[in-house]
Amino acid sequence: MNIFFRTIAIFSLWIWFANPALSTPWMKRKPYIQNVTTTKLSILWETGSREKCKIILEAIDAEDKWEKVSPRDYIHEVRFTGLAPYTKYRYKVFTSRKIYSEVVRTAPDKDTHFSFLVMGDNRNGHSNHQTVINAMTMEPASFYINTGDLTNDGLKRNNWYRFFEIEYPLMKKIPLYAVVGNHENCFSKGEDLFKRYFAHPENSPYPELVYSFTWGNSRFFVLNSEKPFVGGSQSAWLKSQLQQTVMDKDIIHTFVIVHISPFTSGPHGPNEELLESGLVDVMHKYGVDMLFAGHDHLYERGRVRNLNYVVTAGGGAPIYYIKEAKPYSLVTEPTLHYTKMIVKGNILEFSAHRIDGTLIDFFTIKKEIKKDREPIFKILKERKKSIKKGNISDQKSFENYKKNYEKQKLIEKKELFEKIFDSNNESNQGEIKKYWLLALLLLFLFVVATFTIKKIKS
């Protein structure tokens, strides 16, 4: 009998450690902030068991208080409305095991100064990703943007849980506005998990995947490079939105964010479809202040006919090399980094930072809007740096960057092959695990039955 119970114990421990879904922390996603406006905000979290959770939101400097209870489930999302602009609130989430609490702030009115951070391409570089986030937590900011490729495979839930654990120090107090990258949308089937884990605005033909939001005197438009641009509904949507925005006297600055940039000196090269769609010309026409993108794992800033662009993709994934220094590129450096924008009325102060805090790049721009709403940009100051091959001091270092890049691409091809023959989507992964566990259980019962029969016969 002792052998029987020992066998059960060993088998249970083996199942626990062999199955990642069972060995992950009980709190899959700690509470974090999403979709903040001047009067609304959402709080999301995921527990390890089905349960109801109470959540309290109360003003720091007033007596306003709200209390809600989430439905009994694993995945929780609660939205609060009727809040005051640019006001601090403390939330408390009561789970069966722990209470989570943090202070958040609603979005400001049009005349309030604010700042935000931008980074991207974390993928599976967890150690580097954590280092970038640690540096970003030192920066005061109202919100931050990730330019895509938040995980290495958007079909695997454990990848997402690792992402949220690393970014929790930021996400618990300021909202993250995320962009769909090619790694989130593996096999064009990663959208469901992306929409499950984020609560972005539903104000486009592709709700939560393409969206816009307003913060102070600025409007942000998030595009999806996994959806068509040429003849695509998101292109018509962006053109219409920019037409409306340029007539809105409360909006001074406009920003567009997409994963794959139409301008880059990196090995992936420009987003040709985005260029062919004519959307870049639309951005020029309606005076977009800046285009943010990722995909090529490096830092780059440039300017094309008064349209400023930044490739910020040094959030943790392996760093790429500079394939070709484009004539429109001003500053480029392959390194881990993040960027920061300070908005002061009609002035933008931009900077890019390495993870050790040193400055890579900076520029300050002033935007004046004429009576006919035509924008005029004036560069007040900026860093200009001649671009050598790879921004690397010697040819040997450049070749090492190139070799590492080619090695990484081989690894990605291998991972893609394994995904095809392993499981094609997240739901299939769940089914495979169920059948695998059932097969192991039957095998275990067979072994126990065999052992028992032999014991009886002896």
matplotlib code that plots the C-alpha trace (Angstrom):
import matplotlib.pyplot as plt

x = [0.0, 2.9, 4.3, 0.8, 0.7, 4.3, 3.6, 0.6, 2.6, 5.5, 3.1, 1.3, 4.5, 5.6, 2.3, 2.6, 6.1, 5.7, 2.6, 3.4, -0.2, -0.3, 3.0, 2.5, 1.6, -1.9, -2.4, -2.0, -2.2, -2.1, -4.4, -3.4, -4.9, -6.3, -8.2, -8.0, -10.0, -10.8, -13.8, -13.3, -10.8, -10.7, -8.9, -8.1, -6.7, -6.8, -7.1, -6.1, -9.6, -13.1, -14.2, -15.9, -13.7, -14.6, -13.0, -13.1, -12.1, -11.9, -10.7, -7.5, -8.6, -12.3, -15.0, -16.1, -16.1, -17.2, -17.5, -18.1, -18.0, -16.7, -18.6, -17.4, -14.7, -11.0, -10.7, -11.9, -12.5, -14.2, -14.8, -15.4, -17.2, -18.2, -14.7, -13.2, -10.4, -6.8, -7.7, -5.9, -7.8, -6.8, -8.1, -8.2, -8.8, -9.8, -9.0, -9.4, -5.7, -4.5, -5.5, -3.9, -3.8, -2.3, -2.9, -3.8, -4.7, -7.3, -6.4, -6.0, -8.0, -6.6, -4.3, -2.4, 1.2, 2.0, 4.6, 4.5, 7.0, 7.4, 9.3, 8.8, 9.9, 10.3, 9.6, 11.4, 14.3, 13.1, 16.2, 16.8, 13.0, 13.1, 16.1, 14.3, 11.2, 13.3, 14.8, 11.3, 9.8, 12.3, 10.6, 7.5, 4.9, 1.1, 1.0, 3.2, 3.0, 4.5, 5.1, 4.5, 6.0, 5.2, 5.8, 7.6, 4.4, 1.0, -0.8, 0.8, -0.8, 2.3, 4.2, 1.6, 1.8, 5.5, 5.0, 2.5, 4.7, 7.7, 5.6, 3.5, 5.5, 4.4, 1.0, -0.3, -0.3, -0.3, -2.1, -0.3, -1.5, -0.3, 0.2, -0.3, 3.0, 3.6, 4.6, 1.3, -0.6, 1.0, -0.7, -3.2, -4.8, -3.4, -6.1, -8.3, -5.7, -4.6, -8.2, -8.7, -5.7, -6.2, -9.1, -8.4, -11.0, -13.5, -13.7, -12.5, -13.3, -11.1, -12.1, -9.2, -6.7, -6.9, -8.0, -7.5, -7.4, -7.1, -4.8, -4.8, -4.3, -3.1, -4.7, -3.1, -3.9, -2.8, -2.7, -2.3, 0.4, -1.1, -4.2, -4.3, -3.4, -3.9, -7.7, -8.1, -10.8, -8.2, -6.7, -10.1, -10.7, -7.4, -7.9, -11.4, -10.1, -7.3, -9.7, -11.9, -9.0, -7.4, -10.7, -10.8, -9.4, -8.8, -6.2, -2.8, -0.7, -1.3, 0.7, 0.5, 1.8, 2.3, 4.5, 6.3, 7.6, 7.5, 11.0, 13.9, 17.6, 17.3, 17.4, 13.7, 13.4, 10.5, 6.8, 6.2, 2.4, 2.0, 3.9, 1.8, -1.4, -0.8, -1.3, 2.1, 1.0, -2.2, -0.1, 1.9, -1.3, -2.9, 0.3, 1.0, 3.7, 5.4, 5.1, 6.3, 7.1, 9.1, 10.0, 13.6, 15.4, 17.3, 16.8, 16.3, 14.9, 14.5, 12.4, 10.6, 9.0, 8.4, 7.0, 9.2, 9.5, 11.0, 11.8, 11.9, 12.4, 15.0, 12.7, 14.5, 14.6, 18.0, 19.4, 19.7, 22.3, 21.9, 21.6, 21.5, 21.8, 18.9, 19.3, 16.3, 17.7, 19.2, 20.2, 20.5, 21.9, 21.4, 20.9, 18.4, 16.5, 13.2, 12.0, 10.1, 7.9, 7.0, 4.0, 3.9, 1.2, 2.4, 5.9, 7.2, 10.3, 11.6, 14.4, 15.8, 17.7, 19.9, 19.1, 22.0, 20.3, 22.6, 21.1, 21.0, 19.1, 16.9, 14.9, 12.4, 9.8, 7.2, 3.9, 2.0, -1.4, -2.6, -6.2, -6.9, -5.7, -2.5, 0.3, 3.8, 6.7, 9.7, 12.7, 14.0, 16.9, 17.9, 20.9, 22.3, 24.7, 26.4, 25.5, 28.3, 27.8, 25.9, 27.1, 29.8, 33.4, 35.0, 34.1, 34.6, 31.9, 29.6, 30.0, 29.3, 26.0, 25.1, 26.1, 24.0, 21.0, 21.3, 21.6, 18.4, 16.5, 17.5, 16.2, 12.9, 12.5, 13.1, 10.5, 8.0, 8.5, 7.9, 4.8, 3.3, 3.8, 3.1, -0.1, -1.6, -3.5, -4.1, -7.3, -5.6, -2.9, -5.6, -7.1, -3.7, -2.9, -6.2, -5.6, -2.0, -3.0, -5.8, -3.3, -0.9, -3.7, -4.8, -1.2, -0.9, -4.1, -2.9, 0.4, -1.5, -3.9, -1.0, 0.8, -2.3, -3.1, 0.4, 0.2, -3.1, -1.7, 1.4]
y = [0.0, 2.4, 1.7, 2.6, 6.0, 6.8, 6.1, 8.4, 11.2, 10.9, 10.8, 13.9, 15.9, 14.8, 16.0, 19.3, 20.2, 18.6, 20.8, 24.5, 25.4, 23.8, 25.1, 28.8, 31.1, 31.1, 34.8, 34.7, 38.4, 40.9, 43.9, 46.5, 49.6, 49.9, 52.4, 55.5, 58.6, 61.9, 60.2, 56.4, 53.6, 49.8, 47.4, 43.8, 40.7, 36.9, 34.5, 30.9, 29.8, 30.8, 33.4, 36.7, 39.6, 42.8, 46.0, 49.5, 52.7, 55.9, 59.4, 60.5, 64.1, 63.7, 61.4, 59.8, 56.0, 53.1, 49.4, 46.6, 42.8, 41.0, 37.9, 34.5, 33.7, 33.4, 36.5, 39.8, 43.2, 46.1, 49.5, 52.6, 55.7, 59.1, 60.0, 63.5, 64.6, 64.5, 63.1, 60.5, 57.4, 54.4, 51.0, 47.9, 44.4, 41.7, 38.2, 35.0, 35.1, 38.7, 42.4, 44.4, 48.2, 51.1, 54.8, 55.8, 59.0, 59.8, 61.6, 65.4, 68.2, 69.8, 72.3, 70.0, 69.1, 65.3, 62.8, 59.3, 56.5, 54.3, 51.0, 47.7, 44.2, 42.4, 38.9, 36.2, 38.4, 38.2, 39.4, 42.3, 43.1, 43.3, 45.6, 48.0, 48.0, 48.7, 51.8, 53.0, 52.8, 55.6, 57.9, 59.9, 59.2, 59.3, 56.2, 54.1, 52.5, 49.2, 49.1, 45.4, 41.9, 41.8, 38.1, 35.6, 33.6, 35.2, 31.8, 30.6, 31.9, 31.3, 33.8, 36.4, 35.6, 36.1, 39.5, 40.8, 39.8, 41.7, 44.8, 44.8, 47.6, 49.9, 48.5, 48.6, 52.4, 53.7, 52.3, 50.4, 51.0, 48.0, 47.5, 44.1, 42.8, 39.8, 37.6, 38.3, 37.3, 33.9, 32.2, 35.1, 33.4, 35.4, 38.1, 36.4, 36.4, 39.9, 41.1, 39.1, 40.6, 44.2, 46.6, 49.0, 51.4, 49.9, 52.7, 51.3, 48.6, 46.3, 47.0, 46.9, 45.9, 49.3, 52.2, 55.8, 57.6, 61.2, 62.4, 66.2, 68.1, 65.0, 62.2, 58.8, 56.4, 52.8, 50.7, 47.0, 46.0, 42.4, 43.8, 45.1, 48.7, 48.8, 49.1, 48.2, 49.5, 50.7, 53.0, 54.6, 54.9, 56.7, 59.1, 60.0, 60.3, 62.6, 64.8, 65.1, 65.7, 68.5, 70.5, 69.9, 73.0, 71.2, 68.8, 70.2, 67.0, 63.8, 60.5, 57.3, 54.0, 50.8, 47.8, 47.7, 51.1, 52.6, 54.0, 52.0, 51.3, 47.9, 44.4, 43.9, 47.0, 49.4, 48.5, 48.6, 48.0, 50.9, 53.1, 51.8, 52.5, 56.3, 56.6, 58.2, 61.0, 61.3, 61.7, 64.5, 66.2, 66.3, 67.2, 64.1, 65.1, 61.7, 58.1, 55.4, 51.9, 48.8, 45.4, 46.2, 45.7, 49.0, 52.7, 55.1, 58.6, 60.3, 62.8, 62.5, 65.7, 67.1, 63.7, 62.7, 58.9, 56.8, 53.1, 52.0, 48.3, 47.7, 46.4, 43.0, 41.0, 40.3, 43.5, 43.8, 45.5, 48.5, 47.0, 50.3, 53.9, 55.6, 59.2, 60.3, 58.7, 61.2, 59.1, 55.3, 53.0, 49.2, 49.0, 48.2, 51.4, 53.3, 56.7, 59.5, 62.4, 65.4, 67.4, 71.1, 72.9, 73.2, 72.0, 68.4, 67.4, 64.0, 61.9, 58.3, 56.6, 53.5, 51.2, 52.7, 56.1, 57.7, 59.8, 58.5, 61.2, 64.3, 66.9, 69.7, 70.7, 73.5, 73.2, 76.2, 75.9, 78.6, 79.8, 77.4, 74.6, 74.1, 73.0, 74.6, 72.7, 74.4, 72.4, 74.2, 71.8, 68.3, 66.0, 65.3, 62.4, 61.2, 57.5, 55.1, 51.5, 50.1, 53.0, 50.5, 51.6, 48.7, 46.2, 43.2, 44.4, 45.0, 41.5, 40.1, 42.0, 40.6, 37.1, 37.3, 38.5, 35.7, 33.2, 34.6, 34.2, 30.5, 30.1, 31.8, 29.5, 26.5, 27.8, 28.4, 24.8, 23.4, 25.5, 24.1, 20.5, 21.1, 23.1, 25.7, 27.7, 28.3, 26.3, 23.3, 23.5, 23.1, 20.1, 18.5, 18.9, 17.3, 14.2, 14.0, 14.1, 11.5, 9.2, 9.5, 8.8, 5.7, 4.5, 5.0, 3.1, 0.3, 0.1, 0.1, -2.6, -4.8, -4.4, -5.2, -8.3, -9.6, -8.9, -10.9, -13.9, -14.0]
z = [0.0, 0.8, -2.7, -4.2, -2.4, -3.3, -6.9, -6.9, -5.2, -7.7, -10.6, -9.4, -9.0, -12.5, -14.0, -12.2, -13.4, -16.9, -17.6, -17.8, -17.4, -14.0, -12.7, -13.5, -10.6, -9.3, -10.2, -14.0, -14.5, -11.6, -11.8, -14.5, -16.0, -19.5, -21.8, -19.6, -20.6, -18.8, -17.1, -17.5, -16.9, -16.9, -14.6, -15.8, -14.0, -14.2, -11.3, -11.1, -10.1, -10.9, -8.4, -7.8, -6.9, -5.2, -6.5, -4.9, -6.5, -4.5, -5.1, -3.3, -2.6, -2.5, -1.0, -4.3, -4.1, -6.3, -5.5, -8.0, -8.0, -11.0, -12.3, -11.2, -13.7, -14.3, -16.5, -15.0, -16.5, -14.7, -16.2, -14.1, -15.4, -14.2, -13.0, -12.9, -15.4, -14.3, -10.9, -8.8, -7.6, -5.6, -6.6, -4.5, -6.0, -3.5, -4.6, -2.6, -1.8, -1.8, -2.0, -4.8, -4.5, -6.5, -7.4, -11.0, -12.7, -15.3, -18.6, -18.5, -20.3, -23.4, -21.7, -19.3, -20.0, -20.0, -21.1, -22.5, -23.2, -26.3, -26.8, -28.6, -29.6, -26.3, -27.6, -25.6, -24.5, -20.9, -19.1, -21.5, -21.4, -17.6, -17.7, -20.2, -18.0, -14.9, -16.6, -17.8, -14.3, -13.3, -15.8, -14.8, -17.5, -18.0, -20.2, -22.5, -26.0, -27.2, -30.9, -31.2, -30.8, -27.1, -27.1, -29.3, -30.0, -29.4, -29.4, -26.1, -22.9, -20.8, -23.1, -22.2, -18.5, -18.6, -20.4, -17.9, -15.0, -16.4, -17.3, -14.1, -12.4, -15.1, -16.1, -12.5, -12.5, -16.1, -19.1, -21.9, -25.5, -27.5, -31.2, -32.9, -34.3, -36.5, -33.5, -31.7, -34.8, -35.5, -38.4, -38.4, -35.3, -32.4, -32.3, -29.8, -27.0, -27.8, -27.5, -24.3, -22.5, -23.6, -23.4, -26.2, -27.7, -30.1, -32.5, -35.9, -38.4, -36.4, -32.8, -30.2, -33.0, -34.8, -32.6, -31.6, -28.2, -27.0, -24.3, -23.5, -26.8, -28.7, -30.6, -31.2, -34.1, -33.7, -37.0, -37.6, -40.1, -40.1, -41.8, -45.4, -46.2, -49.9, -50.3, -46.6, -44.3, -41.8, -44.5, -45.2, -41.4, -40.8, -43.6, -42.3, -38.7, -39.7, -41.7, -38.7, -36.3, -38.3, -37.9, -34.1, -32.5, -29.2, -30.9, -31.7, -32.1, -33.9, -33.7, -35.7, -34.4, -36.5, -36.1, -39.5, -40.5, -44.0, -43.3, -41.8, -42.3, -40.7, -42.3, -42.7, -44.9, -45.3, -45.2, -49.0, -48.7, -46.4, -48.9, -51.8, -49.9, -50.0, -46.2, -45.8, -48.2, -46.1, -43.0, -44.7, -45.9, -42.4, -40.5, -38.4, -35.9, -35.6, -36.8, -34.3, -35.4, -34.4, -36.2, -37.0, -33.6, -33.3, -32.7, -35.6, -36.2, -39.5, -41.4, -44.8, -46.1, -42.6, -41.3, -38.4, -37.8, -35.1, -35.1, -31.4, -31.2, -28.6, -25.9, -25.3, -28.5, -30.2, -31.6, -35.4, -37.6, -39.9, -43.4, -45.4, -44.1, -45.7, -46.9, -44.8, -41.6, -39.1, -36.0, -35.8, -33.2, -32.7, -28.9, -26.2, -25.4, -24.9, -25.9, -24.2, -25.4, -23.4, -24.6, -23.6, -25.5, -29.1, -28.3, -28.3, -26.5, -27.6, -26.3, -26.7, -23.9, -23.5, -20.6, -18.6, -18.8, -21.3, -24.1, -27.6, -29.3, -28.8, -30.6, -29.9, -32.3, -32.3, -34.2, -35.3, -36.9, -39.3, -39.5, -42.3, -40.0, -42.1, -39.8, -39.7, -38.0, -36.6, -35.3, -32.2, -31.5, -32.4, -32.5, -36.0, -36.4, -39.5, -40.1, -40.7, -41.6, -38.6, -36.4, -35.4, -35.1, -37.1, -39.8, -37.5, -35.0, -37.9, -39.2, -35.7, -35.6, -39.1, -38.0, -34.9, -36.9, -39.4, -36.5, -35.0, -38.3, -38.4, -34.9, -35.9, -38.9, -36.6, -34.1, -37.0, -38.2, -34.6, -34.3, -37.5, -36.3, -32.6, -32.6, -34.9, -32.3, -28.6, -28.5, -30.0, -27.4, -24.7, -26.4, -26.9, -23.2, -22.2, -24.3, -23.2, -19.5, -20.2, -21.9, -19.0, -16.5, -18.4, -18.5, -14.8, -14.1, -16.3, -14.3, -11.0, -12.2, -13.4, -10.1, -8.1, -10.1, -9.7, -6.0, -5.7, -7.7, -5.5]

ax = plt.figure().add_subplot(projection="3d")
ax.plot(x, y, z, "-o")
ax.set_aspect("equal")
plt.show()
